[in-house]
Amino acid sequence: KVPIRVINRSDQADKSSHDRIVKLVEQILELHQTLSTARTPQEKTSLERQIAATDTQIDRLVYDLYGMTEDEIKIVEGPP
């Protein structure tokens, strides 16, 4: 079974992480929307890089919430 981490909104650190993840998810959704209307290859590449960077930020926050070690993160992410 995979443990599900419940956010304790009365804990400031949990609330802050939750709020940051929500903001990043909203940002990545907007970036995907903008990507769908990108007109030039340069614009598309720039948006794809922003999406990848935002996705990495989300992953890191989730790893922190679960208290994952670098070895556990490597297992989750798989080979490069």
ZIMO-V739233 format. One record per helix or strand of 3 or more residues. SS is the DSSP state (helix for helix, strand for strand). FROM is the first residue (numbers start at 0). LEN is the number of residues. If there is no record, write none. Layout:
# ZIMO-V739233
[[SS	FROM	LEN] [SS	FROM	LEN]]
This chain:
# ZIMO-V739233
[[helix	11	24] [helix	40	26] [helix	69	8]]
